[in-house]
Amino acid sequence: MASSFKCFFLMFFCLFALLNSVLEGESSSRRIIGVVGPCAQIKDCNKRCIESQFTMRGLCMKLSLESTKLTCLCKA
């Protein structure tokens, strides 16, 4: 169980790096700089991001077209 948990967060770290490189050319107000985790496990994504000192908001969205689960992403 612990190894699948580590794999899960390693996957999000890689996706975070990919999102940062893709969004490099966009304005800073649209940059996603934090992947918190699956929205199903987070009660209030926006509140969690604000409590984590992100300056904008948190939102739940799919990381890919094939994804069936929403992920909490924080913007700064």
N, C-alpha and C positions, 0 to 999 in steps of 0.2 A: 504494500500500500504506500509506503513512504517513497519508494522509487518512482511510482507513477505520479505521486504528488510533485516530486522534484522535476520529472519530465514535463509535467504540465506547466510549471513555472518557467522552465527553460524554454519551452515553446513560446510562451508569452514574451520572454525577454528577446528572443529572436524576432518575433513579430514587431515588437517595439522598435528595435533597431531598423527593421525594414520600413516601418511607417515613418520614422524620422528621416530616413534617406529619401523616401518618395515625396514627403512634404517639405523638403528643404527649400524648394523654390516658392512655396506659398507664403502668404503674409503671416507674421508672427501670431496674429490673433486666431489663426486657424490651426496652429501647430498642436499636435497631440504629443504630450511629453510624458504621460504616465498611463501604464496599463495596470489597473488595480486587480482585476480578476473577473470571474463570471458573475453576471448581474443576478443570476438565480440565487447566489449566496450572499449578495450584498443588499441590505435592506433599502438604502437610499444612496445611489451612486453619486449624485450631485453633492449631497452632504458630506460623504466620505472624502471626495476630492477637495472640498473647501476646508475640511478639518485637516487635510494633509498639506495645507499651505499652497495649493494651486490657485492662481489668481483668477482664472475664468471659472468654467463650470465642468461638471462631469456629465457624461452621457453614455447610454447603453447603445451599442451598435454591433453589427456583424463585422468580423475582421476580414471576411472573404465572402464571395458570392455563394460558395458551397457550404459555408458555415450554417449550422442550425441553431447555434446558441449565441446569445448576446453577451458582449464583454463590456465591462465598465472602463471607460477611457476618460482621462483627465486632461483638460486643456489649460494652457498658461498663456 
